[in-house]
Amino acid sequence: MQFLTVPSQTTEINGEAVLEQAMANRNATKRNLIKQSHPTIRLAAFHARLDQHIRHKRSPKTLLENVLNIVNEIKQNNLPLDQTTYYALLTAYSHNRDRRGLMHTLNEMKANGLIPSVDNYNIVLDSLSNVNEVRQQVLLKEEMVENDRPLTTMSYLHLLRGMCRQNELEFALDTLEEMKRMNVPANLLCYSTVIQTALRLSDAPTALNVLKEAENAGLPVQSQPRVYLDAMRAGANCDNEQVVQYCWDKAIGTYSMRPDEGTLLNVLRIAAKTGNTKLATDAIRQLSTSGYPYKEHYFTPLMEAFIVQNDIKSAFNVLDIMRVSGVTPTLRATLPIRKKLDNNIDAIDKAYYILEELRKENKPVDISAFNVVVAACADAKDVERTVATYREASALGVKPNIDTYNLVLEACIHTRMKGMGTIAIEEMKKAEITPNLETYAKMMELCCTQKNYEDAFVYLEEMKSYDIVPPQHCYYVLAQKLAREQDPRFHMVVEEMETFGYKVARKVRELYAGQHYR
């Protein structure tokens, strides 16, 4: 969405800006219409006809033809053209975007001893802004100063539009400063032209600074609150928390706007990165307000924000909030915590103590919170700590689920402890928990860490008996083991892999061949 886009003729503005634009339109109308001359002036009748043609909305080409015909009549009557006549000519050329005609008319005025009025200069400045003639605009500006024709707000607006069309942002900012020095008030269109250019160039900080200037100047920025959404998006794209927070407070806090899901997710990303838990909470709430059903990935940034603040306890609490909100956390949701605890035994122990603390406070310990501590132990390849944590499930009021057992199996794989893995499987059966595909895959991998790996084939066949196509990783691990052991069943497994459309890694074939000829 564009904020107060400055078209060549009119701009629709809401709210308080309607009054400002109405006044601007009224003044523009006065300038666009030919000033009526006194009836005693010989040009009065011609001026009345010019005025009539400009008032009626005809095609630019027809308008120019009519105006030129009247001007030729004036010349045939040996009457001198005045400021009013030239104003009509400039207006007609401007409507036709005829730069050559404009400049010729302006030069003709000066050749006839007439210094163009501010309104006449403004017509040319406006037209030049539409054809990217910034250099020519600057020359005209200097000429106006030399001819004692003070630049008005509209003069500067046309200059700003020309600069911004060519992405001359620094030049435009200097021009705004010049307006202040010259005590020429910048209107909302001046500021909005610069703001939109800054946003287009992904310069969110500059856009925010100019926006604040417009606010401090008392201009009705509230008439177009979407500018805050535009600036907020730009701020999020360039990872600027200050811009995002300020525009969030305005767009959502003040004007109750409803950003789209993509914008809200980008805001959540910034909140997670900077540890802004309040912004993350507000963004999640806004997602619900905007009618988006809660999803797991909405809450992960809030968890990450707490982790940035080293607040693991609050990160655990997010899991409980997810369940209350109707979202069941998965192991994927706890990845930020798992990454934080990665191979840090002290941090893992502290995380476990937090679970005990929650239990003492009579707060529920989420199974996902428990599992992520088990996962961290497994990642640290500490099977004893993994099993000890797993054994404390009942003390923490937690009932292990399939993820818990799979994580214990993962620790067993790291340490090649098939016996512990077998115990975990037996306890899983007693708990009446059905193994999933990951369970079979891990048991196969665990078997392949042993000298006796026959059970790997048992688990492979068991998977297929449920009409399940074993994952490629299962075949890959088994093929590697068979290659190392020079087991002739290697060819059978490779053939089966190819039947299922799995590619056999070249290094696996080379491993088998190398071992065979050693």
VENTAGI-V267170 format. One record per residue. PHI is phi in degrees with one decimal (* if undefined). OMEGA is omega in whole degrees, -180 to 180 (NA if undefined). NEAR is the number of other C-alpha atoms within 10 Angstrom. Layout:
BEGIN
PHI;OMEGA;NEAR / PHI;OMEGA;NEAR
END
This chain:
BEGIN
*;180;8 / -95.4;179;12 / -100.9;178;20 / 47.2;-179;24 / -59.8;-174;16 / -101.5;177;18 / -76.5;-175;10 / -73.3;-177;13 / -116.5;-176;9 / -131.1;179;12 / -137.0;178;14 / -88.9;-178;12 / -129.0;-179;19 / -97.8;171;16 / 63.6;-177;12 / -63.2;-179;14 / -68.6;178;20 / -58.5;-180;15 / -61.7;-179;13 / -61.9;-179;16 / -68.9;179;19 / -60.9;178;13 / -64.9;180;12 / -63.2;179;14 / -64.5;-180;16 / -64.1;179;12 / -66.0;179;11 / -63.0;180;15 / -62.0;179;12 / -61.1;-178;11 / -75.0;-177;15 / -72.9;179;18 / -90.0;-179;20 / -68.3;179;23 / -66.3;-178;18 / -71.1;178;16 / -85.1;178;15 / -64.3;-176;11 / -53.9;-178;10 / -78.1;179;8 / -75.4;-174;9 / -63.1;180;13 / -85.0;-173;19 / -56.7;-177;15 / -65.4;178;15 / -65.8;179;18 / -63.3;179;24 / -63.7;179;16 / -68.3;177;16 / -61.0;179;27 / -60.2;-179;20 / -64.2;-179;13 / -67.0;-178;20 / -72.1;178;20 / -65.0;-177;14 / -79.4;-177;9 / -82.7;175;10 / -107.5;178;11 / -64.6;180;10 / -53.1;-178;17 / -65.6;180;12 / -65.8;179;14 / -59.2;-179;24 / -62.2;179;22 / -61.2;-179;12 / -65.3;-179;17 / -65.4;180;24 / -64.2;178;17 / -63.2;-180;13 / -67.4;179;17 / -62.3;178;22 / -64.4;177;12 / -62.2;179;13 / -60.8;-179;18 / -65.5;179;12 / -65.2;177;9 / -88.6;178;9 / 55.7;177;9 / -100.3;180;12 / -77.1;176;12 / -75.4;179;15 / -115.3;-178;13 / -56.2;-177;16 / -68.0;179;20 / -64.5;180;22 / -65.1;177;22 / -61.2;179;25 / -64.8;179;26 / -62.9;180;23 / -61.2;179;28 / -62.0;-179;26 / -65.3;179;25 / -65.5;180;26 / -63.5;179;21 / -61.5;-180;17 / -90.7;-177;18 / 53.8;-179;17 / -96.2;-177;15 / -63.0;-178;17 / -62.9;179;10 / -64.4;178;16 / -61.2;-176;23 / -67.4;177;15 / -63.0;-180;11 / -65.2;180;18 / -63.3;179;21 / -68.3;178;15 / -64.7;177;13 / -57.0;-177;17 / -66.7;178;11 / -66.2;179;10 / -89.9;175;11 / 83.0;179;9 / -102.5;174;15 / -85.2;-177;18 / -54.7;177;20 / -76.6;178;17 / -60.0;-180;16 / -62.7;179;19 / -66.5;176;20 / -61.1;-178;22 / -63.3;178;24 / -60.6;-179;22 / -68.8;178;25 / -59.3;180;27 / -62.6;-179;23 / -64.4;-180;25 / -66.1;180;25 / -65.9;-179;23 / -86.1;-177;16 / -122.4;175;14 / 56.8;178;16 / -107.3;-177;18 / -63.7;-178;23 / -60.8;179;12 / -65.4;177;14 / -60.7;-179;24 / -62.9;178;15 / -62.9;178;10 / -66.5;178;16 / -60.4;179;21 / -63.1;179;14 / -64.9;178;13 / -61.2;180;18 / -64.6;180;11 / -64.2;-178;10 / -91.1;178;12 / 58.0;175;12 / -111.9;-175;17 / -61.0;179;15 / -69.2;179;19 / -102.2;177;17 / -57.7;-180;17 / -66.8;178;23 / -59.7;-180;20 / -66.7;179;25 / -60.6;179;27 / -63.8;177;25 / -63.5;-180;25 / -62.9;179;27 / -62.6;179;28 / -64.2;179;27 / -62.9;-176;27 / -70.1;176;25 / -63.7;179;18 / -101.8;177;14 / 58.4;177;16 / -85.9;-173;17 / -65.1;-179;20 / -61.4;178;14 / -61.2;-180;14 / -65.4;179;24 / -64.5;177;20 / -64.1;180;11 / -67.7;176;17 / -61.6;178;22 / -64.7;178;13 / -62.9;178;13 / -58.8;179;17 / -65.0;-179;11 / -64.6;-178;10 / -89.1;-179;12 / 57.4;174;11 / -101.0;-176;16 / -67.2;175;16 / -86.8;178;20 / -87.7;-176;19 / -63.1;180;21 / -66.2;178;22 / -62.4;-179;23 / -65.4;-176;24 / -65.4;178;23 / -61.7;-180;23 / -71.5;-180;28 / -59.9;-178;30 / -63.8;177;23 / -65.9;178;22 / -60.6;180;25 / -67.7;179;21 / -63.0;179;16 / -91.1;179;13 / 60.1;177;17 / -101.6;-176;19 / -62.4;180;28 / -58.2;179;19 / -65.3;178;20 / -58.9;-180;28 / -66.5;180;24 / -62.3;179;13 / -67.9;178;19 / -61.8;178;22 / -65.0;177;14 / -61.5;179;13 / -63.4;177;20 / -63.5;-178;14 / -65.8;179;9 / -79.3;178;14 / 78.3;-180;11 / -78.6;-175;18 / -76.2;180;20 / -61.1;-178;24 / -63.4;179;18 / -70.2;178;16 / -133.1;-176;17 / -65.3;-179;20 / -65.1;177;21 / -60.5;-180;26 / -68.8;177;27 / -66.9;179;23 / -60.0;-179;23 / -67.6;180;30 / -65.6;177;31 / -62.4;180;26 / -63.0;179;24 / -63.0;179;28 / -66.9;-179;24 / -64.0;180;18 / -105.9;174;16 / 58.3;180;19 / -102.4;-177;17 / -63.7;-177;19 / -60.8;179;15 / -64.5;-178;23 / -60.7;-177;29 / -64.8;-179;19 / -62.4;-178;16 / -70.7;176;24 / -63.2;-180;25 / -60.6;-180;14 / -77.8;-174;20 / -65.5;-177;23 / -95.5;-177;18 / -67.5;-176;12 / -93.7;-172;12 / -105.4;175;14 / 52.0;178;13 / -80.7;-177;17 / -122.9;180;16 / -67.4;177;21 / -75.4;-175;13 / -61.0;-179;15 / -60.2;179;10 / -64.2;-179;19 / -64.7;178;22 / -66.7;178;20 / -68.8;176;19 / -64.5;177;28 / -61.3;179;29 / -62.4;179;23 / -66.0;179;25 / -61.3;179;27 / -65.6;-176;22 / -65.7;-175;17 / -100.5;180;18 / 73.8;-179;21 / -87.3;-175;22 / -67.9;180;21 / -66.4;179;12 / -63.0;179;23 / -62.6;179;28 / -63.1;180;17 / -63.5;-179;17 / -66.9;178;26 / -64.0;178;23 / -62.4;-180;14 / -67.3;176;20 / -58.7;178;20 / -67.4;180;11 / -59.7;-178;11 / -81.7;175;14 / 92.2;178;10 / -89.7;178;13 / -61.2;-180;12 / -59.7;177;16 / -131.8;-176;16 / -57.4;-175;18 / -73.0;173;14 / -71.8;-173;22 / -90.9;-178;23 / -56.6;178;25 / -60.5;178;27 / -64.2;178;29 / -62.3;179;28 / -64.0;180;29 / -62.8;178;28 / -65.8;180;25 / -67.3;176;23 / -58.8;178;19 / -87.2;-178;14 / 59.1;179;13 / -108.1;-177;13 / -65.4;-178;21 / -60.3;179;19 / -66.5;177;17 / -63.1;175;24 / -63.2;-179;25 / -63.8;178;17 / -60.5;179;21 / -63.0;178;26 / -68.2;178;21 / -61.7;179;15 / -60.8;-179;19 / -64.5;178;13 / -61.6;-179;10 / -84.6;177;13 / 88.9;-180;12 / -114.3;179;17 / -87.2;-178;15 / -66.7;175;23 / -111.8;177;16 / -59.4;179;15 / -62.6;-178;13 / -65.6;-176;21 / -94.3;-178;23 / -56.6;178;16 / -59.7;179;20 / -69.6;-179;22 / -61.3;179;22 / -66.8;180;14 / -64.6;-178;17 / -87.4;-171;24 / -49.0;174;17 / 55.5;178;17 / -117.4;-175;14 / -59.6;179;15 / -61.3;180;10 / -66.5;178;16 / -63.7;179;23 / -63.1;179;17 / -63.2;178;15 / -63.2;178;22 / -65.1;180;19 / -63.5;177;13 / -65.6;177;17 / -63.1;177;22 / -63.4;180;18 / -64.5;178;15 / -61.8;180;18 / -64.0;179;15 / -65.7;179;11 / -84.8;-179;9 / 60.5;175;10 / -101.0;-178;14 / -67.7;174;15 / -95.3;-177;22 / -69.1;-180;22 / -59.5;179;22 / -68.4;177;24 / -66.8;178;27 / -63.7;-177;23 / -64.0;-178;27 / -69.8;175;29 / -71.7;175;28 / -60.8;-180;29 / -62.3;179;27 / -64.3;177;28 / -63.8;180;31 / -65.6;179;26 / -61.9;179;21 / -78.8;-179;19 / 58.2;-180;18 / -110.6;-175;18 / -66.3;-180;24 / -64.0;179;14 / -67.9;179;20 / -61.8;-178;24 / -67.2;-180;21 / -62.4;178;12 / -67.4;179;18 / -59.2;-179;23 / -69.4;-178;12 / -89.5;-177;13 / -56.2;-177;17 / -64.6;179;10 / -64.4;180;10 / -94.2;179;20 / 74.8;-176;16 / -113.7;175;18 / -106.1;-179;14 / -55.7;176;19 / -116.1;-175;16 / -60.8;179;14 / -63.1;-180;21 / -59.9;-178;24 / -66.5;179;23 / -63.7;178;25 / -69.6;176;25 / -63.7;177;25 / -62.7;179;30 / -61.9;177;25 / -64.2;179;29 / -65.8;178;29 / -63.5;-179;25 / -59.9;-176;16 / -106.5;178;17 / 58.6;-179;19 / -99.3;-178;17 / -65.5;-179;18 / -61.7;179;11 / -66.4;178;18 / -64.7;179;23 / -64.1;178;15 / -63.2;-180;12 / -62.1;179;20 / -65.3;179;20 / -63.1;180;12 / -68.1;177;13 / -66.2;179;19 / -66.0;179;12 / -63.6;179;9 / -79.7;179;12 / 57.8;176;10 / -104.4;-177;14 / -79.2;178;11 / -64.9;177;15 / -109.3;-177;12 / -60.1;-180;13 / -64.9;179;15 / -62.4;179;20 / -61.8;-179;21 / -62.5;-179;23 / -71.2;178;23 / -65.6;176;25 / -61.4;-179;24 / -64.5;179;25 / -63.5;179;27 / -61.1;-177;24 / -74.6;175;25 / -88.4;-175;20 / -103.5;176;16 / -68.3;176;9 / -96.6;-174;9 / -115.8;-178;17 / -60.3;-179;12 / -63.4;179;15 / -61.4;178;23 / -69.1;179;14 / -63.1;-180;12 / -66.7;179;20 / -63.6;-180;21 / -68.0;180;14 / -64.2;177;14 / -61.8;-178;18 / -67.0;180;11 / -66.3;177;10 / -93.6;-177;8 / 57.9;178;9 / -107.8;175;12 / -82.0;-179;12 / -57.0;179;20 / -61.8;-180;17 / -58.9;-178;16 / -60.5;179;13 / -60.8;180;21 / -64.5;-178;21 / -61.9;-180;20 / -63.4;-179;19 / -66.3;-180;24 / -63.5;177;27 / -60.5;-180;19 / -63.0;-179;23 / -64.6;180;21 / -65.5;-179;23 / -65.3;-177;17 / -87.3;-178;14 / 55.5;180;16 / -81.3;-178;13 / -61.7;177;11 / -70.0;177;12 / -55.0;-178;21 / -65.1;179;15 / -64.3;-180;10 / -66.4;179;17 / -62.1;180;20 / -62.9;-180;14 / -67.2;177;13 / -59.4;-179;20 / -66.8;177;11 / -62.8;179;10 / -83.9;178;12 / 85.2;179;10 / -87.0;176;16 / -84.6;179;12 / -92.3;-178;17 / -59.8;-179;13 / -59.2;-177;8 / -67.5;177;11 / -70.3;178;20 / -62.9;-180;16 / -64.9;178;12 / -63.1;-180;18 / -65.4;-179;22 / -65.1;-179;14 / -64.5;180;14 / -66.8;-176;12 / -66.2;-176;13 / -96.2;180;6 / -71.1;NA;5
END
